[in-house]
Amino acid sequence: MIKILTITGSPVEESSTDLILLQLQDKIVEELDGSPVSTEFHRLNGMIFVPCQACGEAPKPKFCFYDDLDELYSMLAECDCLLFGSPIYFDSVSAQAKAFIDRCNCFRPADFENENPDHRFIKLLKRKRPGAMVLVGGEEGWFEGARRTIAGYFKWIEVTNEGSIFYRTPDYNTIGTAIEDDDTLAEIEQLSKELAEKIRANHA
């Protein structure tokens, strides 16, 4: 079973961030026609969890000591493709997205017992998976800060960034304008083909 995990950091339901992610997810499934595929879509805004507490301890046997993100952690560890999106807030990702990214520090706990002197952290995830990021901002928004944040996050959790969709909304007062933007729809179409090819190659 091919597992696609989609996570949105948008606080607004049916936002452009959400709609692009869902359209991309569905198009990948179409491209993988004939293969068994499961999809999971999660809105971080609907979850209750504390920010990273920088406890400095290796969380064993669970991923983390605090609250109950274990189900989403497990999906993240087991997925074959990750789609992650956020609106641009103050030149970075949303508070919801950043809080979750910080909480994923546990995927590489510190090597307190010096098991591998060449690395300060222990990789809990041993295989790389393809992924893509979606960012939505204003016409004059700066996307690079958010891009770097998610790119670093992907590297931390063994996800290779296979592409990005950056959408500049022309109207802050209208929700979900991206789904009517021809250029964005074309980007979704192309990226879905590329991701499906990568996923299929990993399952060959």
C-alpha positions as CSV (number, residue, x, y, z in Angstrom):
1,M,0.0,0.0,0.0
2,I,1.4,3.4,-1.0
3,K,0.8,5.9,1.8
4,I,0.5,9.7,1.0
5,L,0.5,12.0,4.0
6,T,-0.7,15.6,3.5
7,I,-0.3,18.2,6.3
8,T,-1.5,21.8,6.2
9,G,-0.4,24.6,8.5
10,S,-3.2,26.9,7.4
11,P,-5.7,28.0,10.1
12,V,-8.3,28.7,7.4
13,E,-10.4,25.8,6.1
14,E,-10.7,25.6,2.3
15,S,-7.8,28.1,2.0
16,S,-5.6,28.2,-1.1
17,T,-3.0,26.2,0.9
18,D,-5.4,23.4,1.6
19,L,-6.9,23.4,-1.9
20,I,-3.6,23.1,-3.6
21,L,-2.5,20.4,-1.3
22,L,-5.7,18.4,-1.8
23,Q,-5.6,18.8,-5.5
24,L,-2.0,17.7,-5.6
25,Q,-2.8,14.7,-3.5
26,D,-5.7,13.7,-5.7
27,K,-3.7,14.1,-8.9
28,I,-0.9,11.9,-7.5
29,V,-3.5,9.2,-6.8
30,E,-4.8,9.5,-10.3
31,E,-1.3,9.2,-11.7
32,L,-0.8,6.0,-9.6
33,D,-3.8,4.4,-11.2
34,G,-3.7,0.7,-10.6
35,S,-1.6,0.9,-7.5
36,P,-3.2,0.6,-4.0
37,V,-3.0,4.1,-2.4
38,S,-4.1,5.4,1.0
39,T,-4.3,9.2,1.7
40,E,-4.3,11.1,5.0
41,F,-5.0,14.8,5.2
42,H,-4.3,16.6,8.5
43,R,-5.0,20.1,9.6
44,L,-2.6,21.2,12.3
45,N,-4.9,23.9,13.4
46,G,-7.4,21.3,14.6
47,M,-4.8,19.6,16.8
48,I,-3.9,20.4,20.4
49,F,-0.3,20.1,21.2
50,V,2.3,22.0,23.2
51,P,5.4,23.6,21.5
52,C,8.7,21.8,21.8
53,Q,9.9,22.0,25.4
54,A,13.6,21.4,24.5
55,C,13.7,18.7,27.2
56,G,17.0,17.4,26.0
57,E,16.1,13.8,26.5
58,A,15.9,10.9,24.0
59,P,12.2,10.0,23.8
60,K,12.1,6.2,24.1
61,P,10.1,4.2,23.2
62,K,7.7,6.9,21.9
63,F,8.7,9.7,19.6
64,C,8.0,12.4,22.2
65,F,7.0,12.7,25.8
66,Y,4.4,15.4,25.4
67,D,0.7,15.1,24.6
68,D,-0.5,12.8,21.8
69,L,1.2,13.4,18.5
70,D,2.3,9.8,18.2
71,E,-0.4,8.9,15.7
72,L,0.7,11.6,13.3
73,Y,4.4,10.9,14.1
74,S,3.8,7.3,13.0
75,M,2.1,8.3,9.8
76,L,5.0,10.6,9.1
77,A,7.5,7.8,9.7
78,E,5.6,5.3,7.5
79,C,4.5,7.5,4.6
80,D,5.8,7.1,1.1
81,C,5.2,10.7,0.1
82,L,4.8,13.9,2.2
83,L,3.0,17.0,1.1
84,F,3.4,19.9,3.4
85,G,1.9,23.4,3.1
86,S,1.7,26.7,4.9
87,P,0.7,30.3,4.3
88,I,3.4,32.9,4.6
89,Y,3.3,34.7,8.0
90,F,6.0,37.3,8.8
91,D,8.3,35.9,6.1
92,S,8.1,32.3,7.4
93,V,5.6,29.5,7.9
94,S,2.5,29.8,10.1
95,A,2.7,29.3,13.9
96,Q,0.9,26.0,13.5
97,A,3.4,24.7,11.0
98,K,6.4,25.9,12.9
99,A,5.2,24.4,16.2
100,F,4.8,21.0,14.5
101,I,8.1,21.2,12.7
102,D,9.9,22.0,16.0
103,R,8.1,19.0,17.6
104,C,9.6,16.7,15.0
105,N,13.0,17.3,16.4
106,C,12.5,13.9,18.1
107,F,13.1,12.1,14.8
108,R,16.8,12.8,15.3
109,P,17.4,12.6,19.1
110,A,20.7,13.7,20.4
111,D,23.3,10.9,20.7
112,F,23.8,11.1,24.5
113,E,25.5,7.8,24.7
114,N,28.0,8.6,21.9
115,E,26.9,5.6,19.8
116,N,28.2,7.2,16.7
117,P,31.1,9.7,17.4
118,D,30.8,11.1,13.8
119,H,27.2,12.4,14.4
120,R,25.6,14.3,17.2
121,F,22.1,13.0,16.4
122,I,20.6,9.5,15.8
123,K,18.6,9.1,12.6
124,L,15.4,7.2,13.5
125,L,14.2,7.2,9.9
126,K,16.4,5.1,7.7
127,R,14.8,5.6,4.3
128,K,14.2,8.7,2.2
129,R,10.8,9.5,0.8
130,P,9.8,12.0,-1.9
131,G,7.8,15.1,-0.9
132,A,6.8,18.6,-2.0
133,M,6.0,21.9,-0.3
134,V,3.2,24.4,-0.9
135,L,3.5,28.0,0.2
136,V,0.9,30.7,-0.2
137,G,1.5,34.4,0.3
138,G,0.7,37.9,-1.0
139,E,1.8,39.4,-4.3
140,E,4.8,41.1,-2.6
141,G,5.4,38.3,-0.1
142,W,8.9,36.9,0.6
143,F,8.8,33.1,0.3
144,E,12.5,32.3,0.9
145,G,12.3,32.2,4.7
146,A,9.4,29.7,4.7
147,R,11.1,27.7,1.9
148,R,14.3,27.3,4.0
149,T,12.3,26.3,7.1
150,I,10.5,23.5,5.3
151,A,13.6,22.4,3.3
152,G,15.5,22.0,6.5
153,Y,12.5,20.1,8.0
154,F,12.4,17.8,5.1
155,K,16.1,17.0,5.4
156,W,15.6,16.3,9.1
157,I,12.9,13.7,8.5
158,E,14.4,12.1,5.4
159,V,12.1,13.6,2.8
160,T,13.6,14.7,-0.5
161,N,12.0,17.9,-1.9
162,E,10.9,17.0,-5.4
163,G,9.2,20.3,-6.1
164,S,7.4,23.3,-4.8
165,I,4.3,25.3,-5.6
166,F,4.4,29.0,-4.5
167,Y,1.1,30.8,-5.0
168,R,0.7,34.6,-4.7
169,T,-2.9,35.4,-3.9
170,P,-4.2,38.6,-5.6
171,D,-6.9,39.1,-3.1
172,Y,-6.6,38.6,0.7
173,N,-10.4,38.9,1.1
174,T,-11.3,35.9,-1.0
175,I,-10.5,32.3,0.3
176,G,-9.3,29.6,-2.1
177,T,-8.4,31.7,-5.2
178,A,-5.6,29.3,-6.1
179,I,-8.0,26.6,-7.4
180,E,-9.1,29.0,-10.2
181,D,-5.6,30.0,-11.2
182,D,-4.6,28.3,-14.5
183,D,-0.8,28.5,-13.9
184,T,-1.2,26.9,-10.4
185,L,-3.3,24.1,-11.8
186,A,-0.7,23.5,-14.5
187,E,2.0,23.3,-11.8
188,I,-0.1,20.9,-9.8
189,E,-0.5,18.7,-12.9
190,Q,3.2,18.6,-13.6
191,L,4.3,18.1,-10.0
192,S,1.9,15.3,-9.5
193,K,3.3,13.4,-12.5
194,E,6.9,13.8,-11.1
195,L,6.0,12.7,-7.6
196,A,4.0,9.7,-8.9
197,E,7.0,8.7,-10.9
198,K,9.3,8.9,-7.9
199,I,6.8,7.0,-5.7
200,R,6.4,4.3,-8.3
201,A,10.2,3.9,-8.7
202,N,10.5,3.5,-4.9
203,H,7.9,0.7,-5.0
204,A,9.3,-1.1,-8.1
